[in-house]
């Protein structure tokens, strides 16, 4: 490492305690250490020595701390570097991301849906659809990939429209030698064997479906009959493997509050008993709260942030014990969500163009629209500076100075707007999360090891 090199502790070092053990990890490198009292004393003394003198008398310790990201060169400005990296990511145009809502109509009446109070249902008209295709055709110039997310309402209500637009997008990409894939958020109740078989045709690589408990709970929360809920659960269980094989990734989101807190385990148990054990199934709990515009969780008795953190930690342990892969491992991110990205757009059925997925169907974040007879105007408006969230910078926000910032990048940019509040869910149950991923996937190292530099 050189005898003249000078070092300092990383800005992104974090220490917590869990079950009598000391845990240290670097949120940028995502390495962790587990130490006893004696070891953590040596660890902290070494960091203190490095902070004072720029070096450490124990060369092996110095090498280990550097390899694991706990120290950086003295002249390294980590915050400035990561901030610059984020700005480069925001401005990148290699991938065009477009979330398209063919209809705001839905065949369910979810009690917690943040879109439930919208006005009359709207469906994308042919002229707007053609305008969307032309907008994408022009926007992808110079890009290497196009990613389309189908959202709603319920997108499968307009599946023929999705097929038609996908064919157009795939031709555009083929002509330019670009990569293409799509994703979908759907309630899943309109799935058929034919539709699942066609997912390869539209290059669907990920699908998310909400299940909120057993058939009785599901029926109540979705506003449908018990018979219909039972039929859907049977279909999903019987066709889960073909759905996974067709897409490569299925996320089952279980939205929970105090009433159905055990729903996560119930759903996992149901799938396991049916023989659904594919590691590409991603079971996740959904936190019902007001962050995404849900009206005071009515009629739900929502968990507090600490309560949900405890429930989620217990659910992760249950998944691991049942032999399922546990997703959500904390690691440095390139962006908090797609909203701040220059080459990201949402388009609702009326052709309104925005940046934020949860705000689709409202005027929030809308800054342009599809003008079917004047796409030049659309291109001009969407290329101007000052679009929503363009100025978002987590390193100059309420979260600046936080050691965990590389992992969440400030979380939802909407929460940083005037009149909103930032709540850090990452800090809730952090010690348990780090401890869990040390055993189940988290990159970790034993104290005293000397990785090669």
Secondary structure, DSSP 8 states (H G I E B T S, - for coil): --SS--EEE-TTEEEEEETTEEEEEETTTTEEEEE-HHHHHHHHHHHHHHHHHSS-S-HHHHHHHHHTTSEEETT--HHHHHHHHHHHHHH--SEEEEEEESBS--S---TT-TTTT-SS--B--HHHHHHHHHHHHHHTTT-SEEEEEEESS-GGGGHHHHHHHHHHHHHHHHHHT-EEEEEEE---TT--HHHHHHTTTTTEEEEEEE--SSHHHHHHHHT--HHHHHHHHHHHHHHHHHHHHHHS-EEEEEEE-STTTTHHHHHHHHHHHTT---TTEEEEEEE-SSTTS-STTTT-----HHHHHHHHHHHHHHHHHTT----------S-SSSTT-TTEEEE-TT-EEES-STTTTSSTT--EE--TT-HHHHHHHTTSS--TTTT--GGGSTTTT-TTHHHHTTS-GGGGSTT-----STTTTHHHHHHHHHHTT--EEETT-----
